């Protein structure tokens, strides 16, 4: 049945980095009949004049014109909102009332019904609180069955996806001592800060340099903490996360190193070495189309996931076998944003999850 489904997809905010990456992915998706796109900054222009890599690639799926947001929402079956936080709610409310679906790439729907936490970190009140009852957190590895039935999806943050997938099997299996702080050290390419130039992301400021930023108060910290708690079966207030994001002078990619002290159960599993813990990771992700637990001795590197929807990880025992260290890598524009959004769309419409996302990583 799924192979007969055709979808008219709309992208609101199509000329930001996540928006145009989404456009690129949807162009090669066999289930997409039409793509409609809007951009406040470039309305009335052609998307292939803004991004020349799209020249000659549109085929019958798009005429290339950047429309108004209202035109896009009327023409589409599903909306992707790639906008600053605080804007997607109005589109989600309209979609629910008009029998359409929405996947939001901002933070607006990442907190379930927890408005207080959203307000604490994003300094905004919800304008359409009822629509949040419809939303599902869009991590396929956490919520696959719920995503299949959802009308509104909150796509996870990029840092969050790398950290969450890195520690999910250990937390789920009770291997982690959650009474101690869990440490997440993440490095991201500059596309993670968006397309608009700032004093931190233009070339002269970030080239040949590595810097930590928003230490202790980056918004993704609350989302990481929430995910860790949900997986461990606890309340977010029951555990603590220390998250340090860093900007690294490359375009794409995230490398997260997650440090977690082992629980008594974890220490018992690790008593004879890493093999028992590795087998838990391999069993957890067996059959997952986009998570790869690397063979022992193979380093996780952003080079081998660039432009793909994969998350690769390597597992280590450190601190005399008392602590688990996970190195997790992904492309922040694909698995960390637009690729994961398409993976969620595939689940919502009954496609194979890999549809449109079966990119082979480049060799170098």
C-alpha positions in Angstrom: 0.0 0.0 0.0 2.7 2.4 1.0 4.3 2.3 -2.5 1.1 3.8 -3.9 1.0 6.7 -1.5 2.0 10.1 -2.9 2.4 13.1 -0.8 2.4 16.8 -1.4 4.9 18.2 1.0 5.3 21.8 2.1 8.4 23.4 3.6 8.0 26.6 5.5 11.4 28.2 6.0 13.0 26.4 3.0 16.1 28.6 2.5 17.7 28.0 5.9 20.2 25.2 6.1 17.8 22.7 7.5 15.0 23.7 5.1 17.1 23.4 1.9 18.6 20.1 3.1 15.0 18.9 3.6 14.2 20.1 0.1 17.2 18.2 -1.3 16.2 14.9 0.4 12.5 15.2 -0.6 13.5 15.6 -4.3 14.7 12.1 -4.4 11.9 10.5 -2.3 9.7 8.3 -4.6 6.6 9.0 -2.4 6.7 12.8 -2.9 4.5 14.0 -5.7 5.1 17.8 -5.2 7.2 20.0 -3.0 6.0 23.5 -2.1 8.4 25.9 -0.4 8.2 29.3 1.3 10.8 31.7 2.5 10.3 35.2 4.0 13.8 36.3 2.9 13.5 35.1 -0.7 9.7 35.1 -1.4 9.0 35.3 -5.1 12.4 34.1 -6.1 13.4 30.6 -7.2 15.0 28.2 -4.7 17.5 27.1 -7.4 18.7 30.7 -7.7 19.3 30.9 -4.0 21.0 27.4 -3.9 22.5 26.7 -7.3 23.3 23.1 -6.4 19.6 22.5 -7.1 19.8 23.7 -10.8 18.5 21.1 -13.1 17.4 18.8 -10.2 13.8 19.8 -9.6 12.1 17.7 -12.2 8.3 17.5 -11.9 8.3 17.8 -8.2 8.7 21.5 -7.9 8.6 24.6 -10.1 11.2 26.2 -7.9 9.2 29.2 -6.9 9.3 30.4 -3.3 5.7 31.0 -2.2 4.0 32.5 0.8 3.5 30.4 3.9 -0.2 30.5 3.4 0.0 29.2 -0.1 2.3 26.4 1.0 0.0 25.2 3.8 -3.0 25.1 1.5 -1.3 23.1 -1.2 0.3 20.5 1.1 -0.6 17.3 2.8 2.2 17.6 5.3 4.0 20.6 6.5 7.7 20.8 7.6 8.3 23.9 9.6 12.0 24.9 9.7 11.6 28.1 11.6 12.8 29.8 14.8 11.1 28.5 17.9 7.7 29.9 18.9 6.3 30.1 15.3 5.3 26.5 14.4 2.4 26.3 16.9 0.1 28.3 14.7 0.7 26.0 11.7 0.3 22.9 13.8 -3.1 24.1 15.1 -4.2 24.8 11.5 -3.0 21.4 10.4 -4.9 19.6 13.1 -8.1 21.5 12.3 -7.7 20.9 8.6 -6.8 17.2 8.6 -3.1 17.6 7.7 0.1 16.6 9.4 3.1 18.6 10.6 6.8 17.9 11.5 8.5 20.8 13.3 12.3 21.1 13.2 12.3 23.8 16.0 11.9 23.1 19.7 8.2 23.9 19.9 7.0 20.3 20.3 9.9 18.6 22.0 8.6 18.8 25.5 5.3 17.0 25.4 2.9 18.8 27.7 5.7 20.3 29.8 5.1 24.0 29.0 7.0 25.1 32.2 10.3 23.6 31.0 9.9 25.0 27.5 9.2 28.5 28.9 12.2 28.3 31.2 14.6 27.6 28.4 12.9 29.3 25.5 11.3 32.3 27.3 8.0 31.9 25.5 4.5 30.9 26.5 2.5 28.4 24.4 -0.1 30.2 22.2 -2.0 27.0 21.3 -1.7 24.6 24.3 -4.3 22.2 23.1 -2.3 21.3 20.0 0.5 19.9 22.2 -1.8 17.0 23.1 -1.4 15.9 19.5 2.4 15.9 19.4 4.9 13.0 19.6 8.6 13.4 20.1 10.2 12.4 16.8 13.0 10.0 17.8 12.2 6.8 15.9 14.5 4.8 18.2 12.5 5.9 21.2 8.9 6.3 19.9 8.6 4.4 16.6 5.0 3.1 17.2 3.7 6.4 18.5 5.2 8.3 15.5 3.3 6.0 13.1 0.0 7.3 14.5 0.9 10.9 15.1 -0.3 14.1 13.4 2.2 16.5 15.0 5.9 15.6 15.4 8.5 17.5 17.4 11.8 16.7 15.6 14.7 16.3 18.2 17.6 18.6 18.5 20.9 17.7 16.7 23.1 17.6 19.8 20.3 15.8 21.6 20.0 13.0 19.0 23.8 12.2 19.2 23.8 12.1 23.0 20.5 10.2 23.4 21.3 7.5 20.9 24.8 7.2 22.5 23.5 6.4 26.0 20.1 4.9 25.2 21.0 1.2 25.5 23.0 1.7 28.7 20.2 3.7 30.4 17.5 1.3 29.2 19.4 -1.6 30.6 20.1 0.0 34.0 23.9 0.1 33.5 24.2 3.7 34.5 24.4 5.2 37.9 22.0 8.1 37.4 22.6 9.5 40.9 25.9 11.0 39.6 26.1 13.7 36.9 26.0 12.5 33.3 28.5 14.4 31.1 27.9 15.2 27.5 30.8 16.9 25.6 29.7 17.8 22.0 31.4 19.4 19.0 29.4 20.7 16.1 30.0 22.1 12.6 29.1 25.7 12.0 25.8 25.0 10.1 24.3 24.2 13.5 24.2 27.9 14.3 22.1 28.7 11.3 22.6 30.6 8.0 22.6 34.1 9.4 26.1 35.4 10.1 26.9 36.3 13.7 30.0 37.3 15.6 30.6 33.7 16.5 30.0 31.9 13.3 31.5 34.0 10.5 34.8 32.8 9.1 37.2 35.2 10.8 35.7 34.4 14.2 35.5 30.6 14.0 38.1 29.6 11.4 41.2 28.0 12.8 39.6 28.0 16.2 37.6 25.8 18.6 35.4 27.3 21.3 32.9 26.2 23.9 29.7 28.3 24.1 26.6 28.6 26.3 28.3 26.4 28.8 25.8 25.2 31.4 22.8 27.0 29.7 22.5 25.7 26.2 18.8 24.9 25.5 19.5 21.4 24.3 20.7 20.5 27.9 17.1 20.3 29.1 16.1 18.1 26.2 19.0 15.8 26.8 18.1 15.6 30.5 14.5 14.9 29.6 15.4 12.0 27.3 17.9 10.4 29.6 15.2 10.5 32.4 12.5 9.0 30.2 14.7 6.2 29.0 15.8 5.4 32.6 12.2 5.6 33.9 12.8 8.6 36.1 11.7 12.2 36.3 14.1 14.8 34.8 14.7 16.3 38.2 16.0 12.9 39.4 19.2 13.1 37.4 21.6 15.8 36.3 23.4 16.5 33.0 26.5 18.6 32.4 26.4 19.6 28.7 29.2 21.5 27.0 28.7 22.4 23.3 31.6 23.5 21.2 31.8 25.0 17.7 34.4 23.5 15.4 35.4 25.0 12.1 33.8 22.6 9.6 30.4 22.8 7.9 28.7 19.6 9.0 28.9 17.0 11.7 28.5 16.5 15.4 30.8 14.4 17.6 29.4 13.8 21.1 31.4 12.1 23.9 29.1 10.9 26.7 30.6 9.9 30.1 28.4 7.9 32.5 29.4 6.2 35.7 28.4 2.5 35.9 25.7 1.3 38.3 26.2 -1.9 40.3 24.6 -3.8 37.5 26.8 -2.0 35.0 29.9 -2.8 37.0 28.9 -6.5 37.1 28.4 -6.5 33.3 31.8 -4.8 32.8 33.7 -7.1 35.3 35.0 -9.3 32.5 35.5 -6.5 30.0 33.5 -4.6 27.4 32.0 -7.6 25.6 28.8 -7.8 27.7 28.1 -4.1 27.3 28.9 -4.2 23.6 26.4 -7.0 23.2 23.7 -4.9 24.9 24.3 -2.1 22.4 24.4 -4.4 19.4 21.1 -6.1 20.5 19.4 -2.8 21.2 20.3 -1.4 17.7 19.9 -4.7 15.8 17.6 -3.9 12.9 17.8 -0.1 13.4 18.3 1.2 9.9 20.4 4.3 10.8 22.3 3.4 14.0 25.7 1.6 13.6 27.6 0.3 16.6 31.0 0.2 15.1 33.3 -2.9 15.3 35.7 -2.9 18.2 38.8 -0.8 17.4 37.1 1.3 14.7 36.9 5.0 15.6 33.7 7.0 15.2 34.4 9.9 12.8 32.2 12.6 11.2 33.8 11.9 7.9 32.0 8.6 7.4 28.5 9.9 8.2 28.7 13.2 6.3 25.6 13.8 4.2 23.8 10.7 5.5 21.2 9.8 8.1 23.5 7.5 10.1 24.5 7.8 13.7 27.7 5.8 14.3 29.1 5.1 17.8 31.9 3.4 19.6 31.9 2.2 23.2 34.7 2.3 25.8 35.3 1.4 29.4 37.3 4.1 31.2 38.4 5.1 34.7 39.5 1.7 35.7 36.3 0.1 34.3 34.1 2.2 36.5 32.8 4.5 33.7 31.2 4.1 30.3 32.4 6.4 27.5 30.4 6.6 24.3 31.6 8.5 21.2 28.6 9.2 18.9 28.7 11.0 15.5 26.1 12.2 13.1 25.5 14.8 10.4 23.7 17.6 12.2 21.8 18.6 9.0 20.6 15.0 8.3 20.1 12.7 11.2 20.3 15.8 13.4 17.5 17.6 11.5 16.1 17.1 8.0 16.9 13.4 7.5 15.3 12.5 10.8 12.3 14.5 9.8 12.0 12.5 6.6 12.5 9.3 8.6 9.5 10.4 10.8 7.5 11.2 7.7 8.2 7.7 6.4 6.8 6.2 9.6 3.7 8.4 9.5 2.8 7.4 6.0 3.8 3.7 6.1 7.0 3.9 3.9 10.1 1.9 4.7 12.1 4.1 7.0 15.0 4.2 4.6 13.0 5.6 1.7 14.7 8.7 0.3 17.5 8.4 2.9 19.6 5.5 1.5 22.7 7.7 1.0 26.0 5.8 0.9 28.6 7.7 2.9 31.4 9.2 0.9 34.8 7.6 1.3 36.6 10.9 2.1 
